């Protein structure tokens, strides 16, 4: 994991991620999720996003962020950050395609665990073989190596994260809200 973007408005979060990562990665930061879309055509291996910056309905802005950055680098991994009270948003984000989540307050050990998981996932998917490059007018050139068929891996990973989120909800004594189905 070489290039990391942190979309967060609290400097202490950026500093905590930087200290957990060390000097092995380049860290970029923006406080504005929509600004990240308009100003960055840079490839990032990992993106941390504070869900509070996306508002109450995270689906549309999160999907735009994932599509934008994965257009340039299909293996970009997304880690969402949220409070324990809004863990359902983290579950929704994982269902939408985020790779992992962190609950506030975040500590260095959790960040290192996320980084370890991200590295393992990148290795299983073939590392950085499918970075795409841009031509002069910034249109996407197709990668020379097709991405591996790992849909089953993504599904299993999502189920694991959803289970973790539900366990966290139960451990914190937060009651689950009944759904329309029952």
N, C-alpha and C positions, 0 to 999 in steps of 0.2 A: 504494500500500500504506500504509494509514493506521494500522491497529491490528494489532499483532503480539503473540503470546503465545509465551513461551519456557518450555518444560517441561524444566527442567534443575536439578540440585542443586548445580552448581558456579558460584559467583558470577562467576568470570572469564569464563565462556561468555556469561552475560547481559551483562556489561560489554562484551565484544568485539562482540556483536551490536548493542548500543546505540551503540557508537562508530562502527560501520560504517554504521548506519542514519542516525545523526545525529538532528537534532531534527524531521525530517519525519514521523516516525511515533511513535505511542504504544506503549510496550513494557510488557507485563504479564509477570509471572513467577510460576511455581509450581514447587515441588519435587516435588509429588505428582500423578502423572497421574490417579489416581482422584479426588482432590480437585478437579481441574480440571473433572471431569464433574459433580460434585454442586454445586459452588459457582458455576459460570459459565454464565449464559445470554447473555453478551455476545457480540457478533459480532466475529470476528477475520478479517482478510484473509489472514493468514499465521501459521502455527504451526510453531515449531521444537520438535522432540521428541528428547530424548536416549534412544535405544533401550535403553541400559543400565538405565534406570528401569523398563522394561516386563518385565524378566526374560528367561528363555531362550526362552519361547514368546511371540513378539510379536504373533501374529495376532489373538487375541481382544482384548487391550487396545487395540491400534492401531485395529482396526475400530470399537470402541466410541468412541474419541476422534474418529475421522473422522465417524462417524454423528452424534454429539452436536453437534459444531460445524457440520457441513454441514446439519444440520436448520434452523439459524438463518440460515445464509448458505451457499448451495450452492457459491459460488465460493471458499470457504476453501481455501487451498493449504497443503499439509502438506510440511514439509521435515524429514527424519529425520537425526539425527547419530549417528555410530557410529565405532568405531575401524577401522583398516584390517584388523585381524585378524577382525573380524565383518562384513565387507563383504557377506557373503551375507545377513545380516539386512536390510541396506539394499536389496538386490535384492528380497528377499521383500516388504519394505514398499512398494516401487514397484509390484510386482505386485498388492498389496492396494489400491493407490490413492493412495499418497503421490506428490507431484509431483516431488520432488527429494531429494537426499541430500548430506550433507557428511561427509567423513572427518576424524577427529581426527588431528593437531592442525589446528584450523580457523584460517584467517587472514582478515583484513578483505577482501582481494581476492576470496576465494571467496564470502564473504557478499554482497558487492556484486554479484557475478555471479549468485548465486541471486536476489537482489532484482530485478535487471534482467530475468531470465527470468520471474520471477513477474509483474512489471508487464506484460511483453509478452503473457504468457498471459492476464492479466486483460483486456487491451485486445482480444485476439482473441475473448474470450468475452463481450465487451460490458460490461466494467468491473463496476460495482456495481449493475447494473440489477435484479438479482434478490435483493437483500437481502430478507429476510422480516421482518415485525414480529410482535410478540406482543400478544395482547389481554390483558385484565385477569387472566384466570385462567391465563396463560402457555401457552395452547395455540397452535399454529402457525397463522398465517393464510397462505394460499397467496400466492405472489408474483403481481404483476399482469403481469409480463413473463416469458414462459416462457424457460427456459434454451435456448441454441442447441444444435443437434444437433452435438456436436463429439466424438463417440465415436472417430472416426478419429484426430483430433488426440491424444487421450489415449493411444491405442494406440501411435501413432508415438513419442510422447514417452516412454512406458514402455520401448519397445525401445531408444531412444537411451540412456536411463539404465542399462539393463541392460548394454548394450555398454560404456558407460563403466566400470561396476563390474567387468566381466570384464577390461577392459584394465588397470585398477588392480591387480587380483589378479595378473595375469601380470607386470606391471611390478615388483611388490614381491616376486616370486619365490614367492608363495604358491601351492602346488599345488592344482588343482581336485580335489575329491573325486568319485569316480565316482558316478553316479546309478544307481538301480535299473534304468533302461532300458539302461544300457550304460556 
